[in-house]
Every structure is written in structure tokens, then in C-alpha cells.
Amino acid sequence: MKVYRDIAGEQRLVGRADIPESVGAVFEVPLFGASSTISERFIVGAVTSFLTGRDTPFVERAIIASPDQMVELLPGWQPLM
């Protein structure tokens, strides 16, 4: 799944992670200790893109991280090159 960072209301693509498409509205990454106690939560939402040469917008499900979240915690994290 693609990972975007929400910066001032604009979603910017920052990489990809191995997140199953079947995940709900929140993806939770256990950090340490009991998984129900300490974890990082990432929002799964819709990102709309307007691609060149298309008349209609393209909508996809993606992780939308806040500016302060460490996306490197996501499983299978791959930054943009």
C-alpha cells in the first residue's frame, strides 16, 4: 500500500509498506511491550490524484501519516528513491 504524509492538508507520497488491503480505517503497529498497551496508529484513508491525460480523478486507499509519525515503523517500509 502507498504511504502518504499529510502536510498542511496536502498528501505527499513518501513510500510504500506491506499493509494488507483488507485492513480497516486504522492500522496499528505494536512498538514494544504488550501490543494493546503501546502502539502507533496510522490512518487508512482515500487519496485522490489528478493524473495527466485523464479526465477523471484517481482514488486509492493508502496510509496517511501525520507529519510527526515515523513511517519507518510500518512493516516492509520502502521509501521513495
NUMAR-794032 format. One record per atom (N, C-alpha, C): residue in three letters; x, y, z; residue number from 0. Coordinates in Angstrom, 1 decimal. Layout:
BEGIN
ATOM marvo      X      Y      Z vexkol
ATOM   Ala      X      Y      Z    NUM
...
# end
This chain:
BEGIN
ATOM marvo      X      Y      Z vexkol
ATOM   Met    0.9   -1.2    0.0      0
ATOM   Met    0.0    0.0    0.0      0
ATOM   Met    0.9    1.2    0.0      0
ATOM   Lys    0.5    2.3   -0.7      1
ATOM   Lys    1.3    3.5   -0.7      1
ATOM   Lys    1.1    4.2    0.6      1
ATOM   Val    2.1    5.0    0.9      2
ATOM   Val    2.1    5.8    2.2      2
ATOM   Val    2.3    7.2    1.8      2
ATOM   Tyr    1.4    8.1    2.3      3
ATOM   Tyr    1.4    9.5    2.1      3
ATOM   Tyr    1.6   10.2    3.4      3
ATOM   Arg    2.2   11.3    3.4      4
ATOM   Arg    2.4   12.2    4.6      4
ATOM   Arg    1.5   13.4    4.4      4
ATOM   Asp    0.6   13.7    5.4      5
ATOM   Asp   -0.3   14.8    5.4      5
ATOM   Asp    0.5   16.0    5.9      5
ATOM   Ile    0.7   17.0    5.0      6
ATOM   Ile    1.4   18.2    5.3      6
ATOM   Ile    0.5   19.4    4.9      6
ATOM   Ala    0.0   20.0    5.9      7
ATOM   Ala   -0.8   21.2    5.7      7
ATOM   Ala   -2.0   20.9    4.8      7
ATOM   Gly   -2.6   19.7    5.0      8
ATOM   Gly   -3.8   19.3    4.3      8
ATOM   Gly   -3.5   18.7    2.9      8
ATOM   Glu   -2.3   18.6    2.5      9
ATOM   Glu   -1.9   18.1    1.2      9
ATOM   Glu   -1.2   16.7    1.4      9
ATOM   Gln   -1.6   15.7    0.7     10
ATOM   Gln   -1.0   14.4    0.8     10
ATOM   Gln    0.2   14.3   -0.1     10
ATOM   Arg    1.4   14.0    0.4     11
ATOM   Arg    2.6   13.8   -0.4     11
ATOM   Arg    3.0   12.3   -0.3     11
ATOM   Leu    3.2   11.7   -1.4     12
ATOM   Leu    3.7   10.3   -1.5     12
ATOM   Leu    5.1   10.2   -0.9     12
ATOM   Val    5.3    9.3    0.1     13
ATOM   Val    6.7    9.2    0.7     13
ATOM   Val    7.2    7.8    0.5     13
ATOM   Gly    6.4    6.8    0.2     14
ATOM   Gly    6.9    5.4    0.0     14
ATOM   Gly    5.8    4.4    0.0     14
ATOM   Arg    6.2    3.2    0.3     15
ATOM   Arg    5.3    2.0    0.3     15
ATOM   Arg    5.5    1.2    1.5     15
ATOM   Ala    4.5    0.4    1.9     16
ATOM   Ala    4.6   -0.5    3.0     16
ATOM   Ala    3.8   -1.7    2.8     16
ATOM   Asp    4.1   -2.8    3.4     17
ATOM   Asp    3.4   -4.1    3.3     17
ATOM   Asp    2.2   -4.1    4.2     17
ATOM   Ile    1.1   -3.4    3.8     18
ATOM   Ile   -0.1   -3.4    4.5     18
ATOM   Ile   -1.2   -4.1    3.7     18
ATOM   Pro   -1.9   -5.0    4.3     19
ATOM   Pro   -2.9   -5.8    3.6     19
ATOM   Pro   -4.1   -4.8    3.2     19
ATOM   Glu   -4.7   -5.0    2.0     20
ATOM   Glu   -5.8   -4.2    1.5     20
ATOM   Glu   -7.0   -4.4    2.4     20
ATOM   Ser   -7.1   -5.5    3.2     21
ATOM   Ser   -8.3   -5.8    4.0     21
ATOM   Ser   -8.3   -5.0    5.3     21
ATOM   Val   -7.2   -4.3    5.6     22
ATOM   Val   -7.2   -3.5    6.9     22
ATOM   Val   -8.3   -2.5    7.0     22
ATOM   Gly   -8.7   -2.2    8.2     23
ATOM   Gly   -9.8   -1.2    8.3     23
ATOM   Gly   -9.3    0.2    8.2     23
ATOM   Ala  -10.0    1.1    9.0     24
ATOM   Ala   -9.7    2.5    8.9     24
ATOM   Ala   -8.4    2.9    9.7     24
ATOM   Val   -7.9    2.0   10.5     25
ATOM   Val   -6.7    2.3   11.3     25
ATOM   Val   -5.8    1.1   11.3     25
ATOM   Phe   -4.5    1.3   11.0     26
ATOM   Phe   -3.5    0.2   11.1     26
ATOM   Phe   -2.6    0.5   12.3     26
ATOM   Glu   -2.6   -0.6   13.1     27
ATOM   Glu   -1.8   -0.4   14.4     27
ATOM   Glu   -0.5   -1.2   14.4     27
ATOM   Val    0.6   -0.5   14.7     28
ATOM   Val    1.9   -1.1   14.8     28
ATOM   Val    2.3   -1.2   16.2     28
ATOM   Pro    2.4   -2.5   16.8     29
ATOM   Pro    2.9   -2.6   18.2     29
ATOM   Pro    4.4   -2.1   18.3     29
ATOM   Leu    4.7   -1.3   19.2     30
ATOM   Leu    6.1   -0.8   19.4     30
ATOM   Leu    6.9   -1.7   20.3     30
ATOM   Phe    6.5   -1.8   21.5     31
ATOM   Phe    7.1   -2.7   22.5     31
ATOM   Phe    6.2   -3.0   23.6     31
ATOM   Gly    6.5   -4.0   24.4     32
ATOM   Gly    5.5   -4.3   25.5     32
ATOM   Gly    4.3   -5.0   24.9     32
ATOM   Ala    3.3   -5.1   25.7     33
ATOM   Ala    2.0   -5.7   25.2     33
ATOM   Ala    1.4   -4.8   24.1     33
ATOM   Ser    1.0   -5.5   23.0     34
ATOM   Ser    0.6   -4.8   21.8     34
ATOM   Ser   -0.6   -3.9   22.1     34
ATOM   Ser   -1.4   -4.3   23.1     35
ATOM   Ser   -2.6   -3.5   23.4     35
ATOM   Ser   -2.2   -2.2   24.2     35
ATOM   Thr   -1.0   -2.2   24.7     36
ATOM   Thr   -0.6   -1.1   25.6     36
ATOM   Thr    0.1    0.1   24.8     36
ATOM   Ile    1.2   -0.3   24.1     37
ATOM   Ile    2.0    0.7   23.4     37
ATOM   Ile    2.1    0.4   21.9     37
ATOM   Ser    1.5    1.3   21.1     38
ATOM   Ser    1.5    1.1   19.7     38
ATOM   Ser    1.4    2.4   19.0     38
ATOM   Glu    1.7    2.4   17.7     39
ATOM   Glu    1.5    3.6   16.8     39
ATOM   Glu    0.3    3.3   15.9     39
ATOM   Arg   -0.6    4.2   15.8     40
ATOM   Arg   -1.7    4.0   14.9     40
ATOM   Arg   -1.6    4.9   13.7     40
ATOM   Phe   -1.8    4.3   12.5     41
ATOM   Phe   -1.8    5.0   11.2     41
ATOM   Phe   -3.2    5.0   10.6     41
ATOM   Ile   -3.6    6.1   10.1     42
ATOM   Ile   -4.9    6.3    9.4     42
ATOM   Ile   -4.8    5.6    8.0     42
ATOM   Val   -5.8    4.9    7.6     43
ATOM   Val   -6.0    4.4    6.3     43
ATOM   Val   -7.2    5.2    5.7     43
ATOM   Gly   -6.9    5.9    4.6     44
ATOM   Gly   -7.9    6.7    4.0     44
ATOM   Gly   -7.8    6.7    2.5     44
ATOM   Ala   -8.6    7.6    1.9     45
ATOM   Ala   -8.6    7.7    0.4     45
ATOM   Ala   -7.8    8.9    0.0     45
ATOM   Val   -7.0    8.7   -1.0     46
ATOM   Val   -6.2    9.8   -1.6     46
ATOM   Val   -6.6   10.0   -3.0     46
ATOM   Thr   -7.0   11.2   -3.4     47
ATOM   Thr   -7.4   11.5   -4.8     47
ATOM   Thr   -6.3   12.2   -5.5     47
ATOM   Ser   -6.0   11.6   -6.7     48
ATOM   Ser   -5.0   12.2   -7.6     48
ATOM   Ser   -5.6   12.6   -8.9     48
ATOM   Phe   -5.0   13.6   -9.5     49
ATOM   Phe   -5.5   14.1  -10.8     49
ATOM   Phe   -4.3   13.8  -11.8     49
ATOM   Leu   -4.4   12.7  -12.5     50
ATOM   Leu   -3.3   12.3  -13.4     50
ATOM   Leu   -3.3   13.0  -14.7     50
ATOM   Thr   -2.2   13.3  -15.3     51
ATOM   Thr   -2.1   13.9  -16.6     51
ATOM   Thr   -2.7   13.0  -17.6     51
ATOM   Gly   -3.5   13.5  -18.5     52
ATOM   Gly   -4.1   12.7  -19.6     52
ATOM   Gly   -5.4   12.0  -19.2     52
ATOM   Arg   -5.9   12.1  -18.0     53
ATOM   Arg   -7.1   11.5  -17.5     53
ATOM   Arg   -8.2   12.6  -17.3     53
ATOM   Asp   -9.4   12.3  -17.7     54
ATOM   Asp  -10.5   13.2  -17.4     54
ATOM   Asp  -11.1   13.1  -16.0     54
ATOM   Thr  -10.9   11.9  -15.4     55
ATOM   Thr  -11.5   11.7  -14.1     55
ATOM   Thr  -10.4   11.5  -13.1     55
ATOM   Pro  -10.7   11.9  -11.8     56
ATOM   Pro   -9.7   11.7  -10.8     56
ATOM   Pro   -9.5   10.2  -10.4     56
ATOM   Phe   -8.3    9.9   -9.9     57
ATOM   Phe   -8.0    8.5   -9.5     57
ATOM   Phe   -8.0    8.5   -8.0     57
ATOM   Val   -8.8    7.6   -7.4     58
ATOM   Val   -8.9    7.5   -5.9     58
ATOM   Val   -8.3    6.1   -5.5     58
ATOM   Glu   -7.4    6.1   -4.5     59
ATOM   Glu   -6.9    4.9   -4.0     59
ATOM   Glu   -6.8    4.9   -2.4     59
ATOM   Arg   -6.9    3.7   -1.8     60
ATOM   Arg   -6.7    3.6   -0.4     60
ATOM   Arg   -5.2    3.6   -0.1     60
ATOM   Ala   -4.9    4.3    1.0     61
ATOM   Ala   -3.4    4.5    1.4     61
ATOM   Ala   -3.3    4.8    2.8     61
ATOM   Ile   -2.1    4.6    3.4     62
ATOM   Ile   -1.8    5.1    4.7     62
ATOM   Ile   -1.6    6.6    4.6     62
ATOM   Ile   -2.2    7.3    5.5     63
ATOM   Ile   -2.0    8.8    5.6     63
ATOM   Ile   -1.4    9.1    6.9     63
ATOM   Ala   -0.1    9.4    6.9     64
ATOM   Ala    0.7    9.7    8.2     64
ATOM   Ala    0.7   11.1    8.5     64
ATOM   Ser    0.7   11.5    9.7     65
ATOM   Ser    0.8   12.9   10.1     65
ATOM   Ser    2.3   13.3   10.0     65
ATOM   Pro    2.6   14.6   10.0     66
ATOM   Pro    4.0   15.0    9.9     66
ATOM   Pro    4.9   14.4   11.0     66
ATOM   Asp    4.4   14.1   12.1     67
ATOM   Asp    5.2   13.7   13.2     67
ATOM   Asp    5.4   12.2   13.3     67
ATOM   Gln    4.7   11.4   12.5     68
ATOM   Gln    4.7   10.0   12.6     68
ATOM   Gln    6.0    9.4   11.9     68
ATOM   Met    6.5    8.3   12.5     69
ATOM   Met    7.7    7.7   11.9     69
ATOM   Met    7.2    6.6   11.0     69
ATOM   Val    7.1    6.8    9.7     70
ATOM   Val    6.6    5.8    8.8     70
ATOM   Val    7.6    4.6    8.6     70
ATOM   Glu    8.8    4.8    9.1     71
ATOM   Glu    9.8    3.7    9.1     71
ATOM   Glu    9.3    2.5    9.9     71
ATOM   Leu    8.4    2.7   10.8     72
ATOM   Leu    7.9    1.7   11.7     72
ATOM   Leu    6.9    0.7   10.9     72
ATOM   Leu    6.4    1.1    9.8     73
ATOM   Leu    5.5    0.3    9.0     73
ATOM   Leu    6.2   -1.0    8.5     73
ATOM   Pro    5.5   -2.1    8.5     74
ATOM   Pro    6.1   -3.3    8.0     74
ATOM   Pro    6.5   -3.2    6.5     74
ATOM   Gly    7.7   -3.7    6.1     75
ATOM   Gly    8.1   -3.7    4.7     75
ATOM   Gly    8.2   -2.3    4.2     75
ATOM   Trp    8.6   -1.3    5.0     76
ATOM   Trp    8.7    0.1    4.6     76
ATOM   Trp    9.7    0.2    3.5     76
ATOM   Gln    9.4    0.9    2.4     77
ATOM   Gln   10.2    1.2    1.3     77
ATOM   Gln   10.1    2.7    0.9     77
ATOM   Pro   11.1    3.5    1.2     78
ATOM   Pro   11.0    5.0    0.9     78
ATOM   Pro   11.1    5.2   -0.6     78
ATOM   Leu   10.6    6.3   -1.1     79
ATOM   Leu   10.7    6.7   -2.5     79
ATOM   Leu   12.2    6.9   -2.8     79
ATOM   Met   12.6    6.5   -3.9     80
ATOM   Met   14.0    6.7   -4.3     80
ATOM   Met   14.2    8.0   -5.1     80
# end
